[in-house]
Amino acid sequence: MTDTASLSARIDALEMRAAHQDRVIEDLNQTITAQWQQIDRLTREIVRLSDRVREAEAAAPSGAEPPPPHY
């Protein structure tokens, strides 16, 4: 193999590796973006549920509940 052919093969290998890495980086970026969207959605849901629990606790009677009739 001549020096030119060897260099050409190395350059081709590097170009293929760079193209593969670009594709992997884009896939990872899409995955991370989807995960952050899900995290944001779940965070909003937790806040909404926390507000509902807080409202339910505020609306609950403040006295101690009497024991159930079977006691």
PAMIRO-473218 format. One line per field, with one value per residue: x, y, z of N, C-alpha, C in turn. Coordinates in steps of 0.02 Angstrom, whole numbers, plus 50000, padded with zeros to 5 digits. Layout:
% PAMIRO-473218
n_px <- (X, ...)
n_py <- (Y, ...)
n_pz <- (Z, ...)
ca_px <- (X, ...)
ca_py <- (Y, ...)
ca_pz <- (Z, ...)
c_px <- (X, ...)
c_py <- (Y, ...)
c_pz <- (Z, ...)
END
This chain:
% PAMIRO-473218
n_px <- (50042, 50027, 50089, 49996, 49877, 49865, 49850, 49731, 49642, 49646, 49593, 49465, 49417, 49419, 49325, 49209, 49198, 49178, 49056, 48973, 48985, 48925, 48794, 48762, 48775, 48671, 48561, 48572, 48551, 48417, 48356, 48387, 48320, 48187, 48176, 48191, 48076, 47981, 48016, 47987, 47848, 47808, 47851, 47766, 47646, 47666, 47669, 47538, 47465, 47510, 47458, 47322, 47314, 47348, 47241, 47136, 47170, 47155, 47019, 46969, 46886, 46937, 46938, 46971, 46943, 46802, 46809, 46782, 46619, 46629, 46716)
n_py <- (49941, 50108, 50266, 50366, 50294, 50234, 50345, 50395, 50292, 50299, 50428, 50408, 50316, 50395, 50493, 50415, 50375, 50501, 50537, 50438, 50467, 50595, 50559, 50480, 50575, 50663, 50576, 50553, 50683, 50704, 50608, 50657, 50779, 50735, 50670, 50778, 50849, 50759, 50756, 50889, 50887, 50792, 50857, 50969, 50900, 50844, 50961, 51005, 50900, 50908, 51032, 50999, 50904, 50986, 51076, 50986, 50944, 51065, 51085, 50981, 50923, 50996, 50936, 50787, 50630, 50530, 50362, 50220, 50139, 50002, 49984)
n_pz <- (50000, 49958, 50022, 49998, 49975, 50098, 50182, 50129, 50161, 50300, 50319, 50266, 50360, 50475, 50437, 50428, 50560, 50622, 50564, 50616, 50753, 50754, 50723, 50835, 50937, 50903, 50920, 51059, 51104, 51066, 51147, 51276, 51271, 51261, 51384, 51473, 51442, 51489, 51625, 51660, 51637, 51734, 51850, 51851, 51870, 51997, 52074, 52052, 52109, 52241, 52277, 52271, 52376, 52484, 52481, 52508, 52637, 52704, 52692, 52764, 52914, 53068, 53194, 53291, 53218, 53257, 53325, 53218, 53202, 53234, 53340)
ca_px <- (50000, 50068, 50074, 49935, 49821, 49860, 49821, 49662, 49604, 49640, 49546, 49398, 49398, 49404, 49262, 49155, 49192, 49149, 48985, 48940, 48981, 48875, 48728, 48752, 48765, 48603, 48515, 48575, 48519, 48345, 48337, 48391, 48266, 48124, 48176, 48178, 48005, 47944, 48030, 47948, 47777, 47799, 47859, 47703, 47595, 47678, 47647, 47465, 47440, 47526, 47407, 47258, 47319, 47347, 47171, 47095, 47186, 47127, 46947, 46950, 46869, 46997, 46934, 46991, 46888, 46781, 46825, 46728, 46570, 46644, 46760)
ca_py <- (50000, 50169, 50314, 50401, 50249, 50225, 50407, 50398, 50244, 50328, 50484, 50379, 50287, 50451, 50524, 50370, 50380, 50566, 50534, 50395, 50505, 50647, 50526, 50460, 50637, 50686, 50530, 50568, 50748, 50693, 50571, 50702, 50827, 50700, 50658, 50841, 50864, 50716, 50780, 50950, 50868, 50759, 50908, 51006, 50855, 50840, 51024, 51006, 50852, 50936, 51083, 50965, 50875, 51042, 51100, 50936, 50947, 51126, 51078, 50927, 50948, 51003, 50894, 50718, 50589, 50479, 50296, 50190, 50108, 49933, 49982)
ca_pz <- (50000, 49954, 50074, 49980, 49986, 50171, 50209, 50106, 50201, 50368, 50316, 50258, 50425, 50520, 50415, 50448, 50633, 50638, 50545, 50666, 50816, 50744, 50727, 50905, 50976, 50888, 50954, 51130, 51114, 51062, 51207, 51333, 51263, 51278, 51456, 51508, 51434, 51535, 51692, 51669, 51643, 51798, 51902, 51854, 51898, 52069, 52104, 52049, 52159, 52307, 52289, 52286, 52443, 52531, 52483, 52542, 52708, 52731, 52693, 52810, 52981, 53109, 53253, 53283, 53195, 53306, 53302, 53180, 53246, 53253, 53398)
c_px <- (50044, 50047, 50008, 49874, 49810, 49827, 49747, 49618, 49595, 49591, 49475, 49373, 49379, 49338, 49202, 49143, 49159, 49074, 48945, 48932, 48930, 48805, 48713, 48739, 48695, 48551, 48513, 48541, 48443, 48319, 48336, 48334, 48199, 48121, 48162, 48105, 47963, 47955, 47990, 47874, 47764, 47806, 47795, 47648, 47604, 47655, 47571, 47436, 47454, 47476, 47340, 47258, 47314, 47276, 47126, 47108, 47156, 47051, 46923, 46932, 46931, 46996, 46957, 46931, 46867, 46799, 46767, 46681, 46586, 46693, 46720)
c_py <- (50062, 50216, 50351, 50357, 50238, 50286, 50413, 50350, 50269, 50385, 50458, 50350, 50342, 50485, 50480, 50374, 50446, 50567, 50493, 50433, 50562, 50618, 50507, 50521, 50664, 50642, 50544, 50634, 50742, 50657, 50616, 50753, 50796, 50688, 50722, 50862, 50822, 50738, 50843, 50934, 50837, 50809, 50949, 50964, 50849, 50903, 51026, 50959, 50877, 50990, 51052, 50935, 50930, 51069, 51051, 50936, 51009, 51121, 51024, 50956, 50946, 50958, 50823, 50677, 50541, 50409, 50266, 50150, 50036, 49928, 49980)
c_pz <- (50000, 50011, 50060, 49993, 50061, 50203, 50190, 50147, 50272, 50369, 50309, 50324, 50474, 50502, 50434, 50523, 50653, 50621, 50595, 50732, 50811, 50752, 50800, 50948, 50964, 50921, 51029, 51146, 51113, 51124, 51268, 51330, 51283, 51354, 51495, 51500, 51482, 51607, 51707, 51678, 51711, 51856, 51908, 51885, 51973, 52104, 52106, 52102, 52230, 52325, 52307, 52356, 52495, 52537, 52519, 52617, 52740, 52737, 52742, 52879, 53026, 53170, 53238, 53261, 53249, 53280, 53262, 53225, 53268, 53312, 53461)
END
